[in-house]
Amino acid sequence: MNKYAFIVLALVALGCGNRVAAQEPNSPAGSIEVHFKTRDGWTIVGDRYAHKGSLKGTVVLLHQRGGKASNWQSLCHALQQAGFTALAIDQRGAGRSIKGPGPIGAGAPWATGPDIAASIHYLHRTRVILIGASYGANNALIYAGRHARQLAGVILLSPGANYNGLDAIAAAPLCRVPVLMYTSKDDPIANTGPSRINRLLPGKAHWVDSVVGTRHGTALLPDLDAPIVKDCISLMVGRMPVSGS
């Protein structure tokens, strides 16, 4: 092999190496696509927005029905810039998480507790903050009622009293971590769910903040990005955020 052929091959190899190291094509800017298994056989795909400096905390984000991990992109970037590592997942049967022992798409399972457990295990962190929208919010609240020691708090966008068997009314009295809820005053989907949940939560570390309009779930973003980042900072230092802050 002459020296020119060797140089060409070396340049090709370098180019291939750069492509391998480059961002996954299916992931939003600033994130990498990750894959991990649940205990009941689903492969969960998510976008991990890693903060490379001193870490303030870790957040797992759960989309609404018919949604996907990238719906959280603006909030994940804001959290990343503020010192958090954020993991937004496609819950079982949705988005890219279509390998598992159950239906996908419109018929995907509603209960996603094992996906949350697998996300926390993948991150190897304690005192995680869960943020969920709509049915993701109900799943987060139900999980919090069973696994308080793993969490620093939960932030819920448009939780409902009961989304297809995800009974937040039954879960609320069991929750022993701070619960912060955001909803629209005239949301026809969540309806009175957030206020009913708030009345049943124990202690004083909980509130509902209502905004004008009918927006539901992640449609409340990016207007709430900055308040939610502040909420997460407060939760990680053990201080209860003030509603409307």
C-alpha positions as CSV (number, residue, x, y, z in Angstrom):
1,M,0.0,0.0,0.0
2,N,1.5,3.4,-1.0
3,K,1.5,6.4,1.3
4,Y,-1.4,8.1,-0.5
5,A,-3.7,5.1,-0.2
6,F,-2.9,4.9,3.5
7,I,-3.7,8.6,4.0
8,V,-7.1,8.2,2.3
9,L,-8.0,5.2,4.4
10,A,-6.9,7.1,7.6
11,L,-9.2,10.0,6.7
12,V,-12.1,7.7,6.0
13,A,-11.6,6.0,9.4
14,L,-11.5,9.4,11.1
15,G,-14.7,10.4,9.4
16,C,-16.4,7.2,10.5
17,G,-15.2,7.7,14.0
18,N,-16.7,11.2,14.0
19,R,-20.0,9.9,12.8
20,V,-20.1,7.2,15.6
21,A,-19.4,9.9,18.2
22,A,-22.0,12.3,16.7
23,Q,-25.4,12.9,18.2
24,E,-28.1,10.3,17.4
25,P,-30.2,11.3,14.5
26,N,-33.5,10.7,16.4
27,S,-32.5,12.8,19.4
28,P,-33.1,16.6,19.9
29,A,-30.0,18.8,19.9
30,G,-28.1,18.6,23.2
31,S,-29.2,15.1,24.0
32,I,-28.3,11.5,23.3
33,E,-30.7,8.7,22.7
34,V,-30.6,6.0,25.3
35,H,-32.2,2.5,25.6
36,F,-32.9,0.4,28.6
37,K,-35.1,-2.5,29.7
38,T,-38.0,-2.7,32.2
39,R,-38.4,-5.7,34.4
40,D,-41.5,-6.8,32.5
41,G,-39.8,-6.8,29.1
42,W,-40.3,-3.4,27.4
43,T,-37.4,-1.6,25.8
44,I,-37.7,2.1,26.7
45,V,-36.1,4.7,24.5
46,G,-35.4,8.2,25.8
47,D,-33.4,11.4,25.3
48,R,-30.8,12.1,28.0
49,Y,-29.8,15.8,28.4
50,A,-26.7,15.5,30.5
51,H,-25.3,18.4,32.5
52,K,-21.5,18.2,32.5
53,G,-20.7,20.5,35.4
54,S,-21.7,20.4,39.0
55,L,-25.0,18.6,39.1
56,K,-28.0,20.1,40.9
57,G,-30.3,17.1,40.4
58,T,-31.9,14.7,38.1
59,V,-35.3,14.8,36.4
60,V,-37.4,12.2,34.6
61,L,-40.1,13.4,32.3
62,L,-43.2,11.6,31.2
63,H,-45.2,12.7,28.2
64,Q,-49.0,12.8,27.8
65,R,-51.2,10.4,25.9
66,G,-50.4,10.5,22.2
67,G,-47.2,12.4,23.0
68,K,-43.5,11.7,22.9
69,A,-40.2,12.5,24.7
70,S,-39.4,15.4,22.4
71,N,-42.5,17.3,23.6
72,W,-40.3,18.2,26.6
73,Q,-37.4,19.6,24.6
74,S,-37.7,23.2,25.6
75,L,-38.0,22.3,29.3
76,C,-35.1,19.8,29.1
77,H,-32.8,22.4,27.6
78,A,-33.7,24.8,30.3
79,L,-33.1,22.2,33.0
80,Q,-29.8,21.2,31.4
81,Q,-28.6,24.8,31.4
82,A,-29.6,25.3,35.0
83,G,-27.5,22.3,36.2
84,F,-29.8,19.3,35.9
85,T,-29.6,16.1,34.0
86,A,-33.0,15.4,32.4
87,L,-34.3,12.1,30.9
88,A,-37.4,12.4,28.8
89,I,-38.7,8.9,27.8
90,D,-41.1,7.5,25.3
91,Q,-43.4,5.5,27.6
92,R,-44.2,1.9,26.7
93,G,-46.0,1.5,23.4
94,A,-45.4,5.2,22.4
95,G,-42.9,6.9,20.2
96,R,-39.8,4.8,19.8
97,S,-40.6,2.5,22.8
98,I,-42.4,-0.1,20.7
99,K,-40.5,-3.3,21.6
100,G,-42.3,-5.1,24.3
101,P,-45.0,-7.6,25.3
102,G,-48.0,-5.4,24.6
103,P,-49.9,-3.2,22.2
104,I,-48.4,0.0,20.8
105,G,-49.8,3.3,19.4
106,A,-53.4,4.1,20.4
107,G,-53.7,0.8,22.3
108,A,-50.5,1.2,24.3
109,P,-50.7,0.4,28.0
110,W,-51.8,3.3,30.3
111,A,-49.9,2.2,33.4
112,T,-46.2,3.0,33.1
113,G,-44.8,2.5,36.6
114,P,-42.2,0.0,35.5
115,D,-40.9,2.5,32.9
116,I,-40.4,5.0,35.7
117,A,-38.6,2.4,37.9
118,A,-36.3,1.5,34.9
119,S,-35.5,5.1,34.2
120,I,-34.5,5.8,37.8
121,H,-32.4,2.6,37.8
122,Y,-30.7,3.6,34.6
123,L,-29.8,7.0,36.0
124,H,-28.3,5.5,39.2
125,R,-29.7,8.4,41.2
126,T,-31.7,8.9,44.3
127,R,-34.0,11.9,45.1
128,V,-35.1,12.2,41.5
129,I,-37.8,14.7,40.5
130,L,-40.6,13.3,38.3
131,I,-42.4,15.6,35.9
132,G,-45.5,14.2,34.1
133,A,-48.2,15.5,31.7
134,S,-51.7,14.3,31.7
135,Y,-51.6,10.5,31.9
136,G,-47.9,10.8,32.6
137,A,-48.8,13.0,35.5
138,N,-51.1,10.4,37.0
139,N,-48.4,7.7,36.5
140,A,-45.9,10.0,38.3
141,L,-48.3,10.6,41.3
142,I,-49.1,6.9,41.6
143,Y,-45.4,6.0,41.5
144,A,-44.7,8.7,44.2
145,G,-47.3,7.1,46.5
146,R,-45.4,3.8,46.4
147,H,-41.7,4.9,46.2
148,A,-41.4,8.2,48.1
149,R,-37.8,7.4,49.2
150,Q,-36.6,7.6,45.6
151,L,-38.0,11.0,45.0
152,A,-37.4,14.7,45.8
153,G,-40.9,15.6,44.5
154,V,-43.3,15.5,41.6
155,I,-44.4,18.2,39.2
156,L,-47.7,17.5,37.4
157,L,-49.1,19.2,34.4
158,S,-52.8,18.6,33.9
159,P,-53.3,15.6,36.1
160,G,-56.8,14.1,36.0
161,A,-58.9,12.4,38.7
162,N,-58.8,9.2,36.8
163,Y,-57.4,8.7,33.3
164,N,-58.5,5.2,32.1
165,G,-57.9,3.5,35.4
166,L,-55.0,5.7,36.6
167,D,-56.7,6.7,39.8
168,A,-55.1,9.8,41.1
169,I,-57.8,10.3,43.7
170,A,-56.9,7.0,45.4
171,A,-53.1,7.7,45.0
172,A,-53.1,11.2,46.5
173,P,-53.5,10.3,50.2
174,L,-50.6,7.9,49.9
175,C,-48.1,10.5,48.5
176,R,-45.5,11.7,51.0
177,V,-43.4,13.9,48.7
178,P,-44.0,17.5,47.6
179,V,-46.6,17.7,44.8
180,L,-46.7,20.8,42.5
181,M,-49.5,21.0,39.9
182,Y,-50.0,23.2,36.9
183,T,-53.3,23.4,35.0
184,S,-55.4,25.6,32.8
185,K,-58.5,27.1,34.4
186,D,-60.8,25.9,31.6
187,D,-59.0,22.6,30.7
188,P,-61.8,20.3,29.5
189,I,-59.7,17.2,29.9
190,A,-58.2,17.6,33.4
191,N,-61.4,19.5,34.5
192,T,-61.5,19.6,38.3
193,G,-59.0,16.8,38.7
194,P,-56.1,19.0,40.0
195,S,-58.2,20.7,42.7
196,R,-59.7,17.3,43.8
197,I,-56.2,15.8,44.0
198,N,-54.9,18.8,46.0
199,R,-57.6,18.5,48.6
200,L,-56.6,14.8,49.3
201,L,-52.8,15.2,49.5
202,P,-51.5,14.9,53.0
203,G,-49.5,17.6,54.8
204,K,-48.9,21.1,53.4
205,A,-46.3,20.5,50.7
206,H,-48.6,20.7,47.7
207,W,-50.4,23.3,45.6
208,V,-52.2,23.9,42.3
209,D,-51.2,26.8,40.1
210,S,-53.8,27.7,37.4
211,V,-53.2,29.6,34.2
212,V,-55.8,31.2,31.9
213,G,-57.0,29.2,29.0
214,T,-57.7,25.6,27.9
215,R,-54.2,24.3,27.2
216,H,-53.4,20.8,28.4
217,G,-50.2,19.0,29.4
218,T,-47.1,20.0,27.5
219,A,-49.1,22.6,25.6
220,L,-48.5,24.7,28.7
221,L,-44.8,24.9,27.7
222,P,-42.6,26.8,27.1
223,D,-44.4,29.4,29.2
224,L,-43.8,27.3,32.3
225,D,-40.2,26.4,31.6
226,A,-38.7,29.0,33.9
227,P,-41.1,28.5,36.8
228,I,-40.6,24.7,36.7
229,V,-36.8,25.1,36.7
230,K,-37.1,27.3,39.8
231,D,-39.4,24.6,41.3
232,C,-36.8,21.9,40.7
233,I,-34.0,24.0,42.2
234,S,-36.1,24.5,45.4
235,L,-37.1,20.9,45.7
236,M,-33.5,19.7,45.5
237,V,-32.4,21.9,48.4
238,G,-35.4,20.8,50.4
239,R,-37.3,24.0,50.2
240,M,-41.0,24.0,49.2
241,P,-41.5,26.2,46.1
242,V,-44.1,29.0,46.3
243,S,-47.1,28.8,44.0
244,G,-46.8,31.2,41.2
245,S,-43.1,31.9,41.7
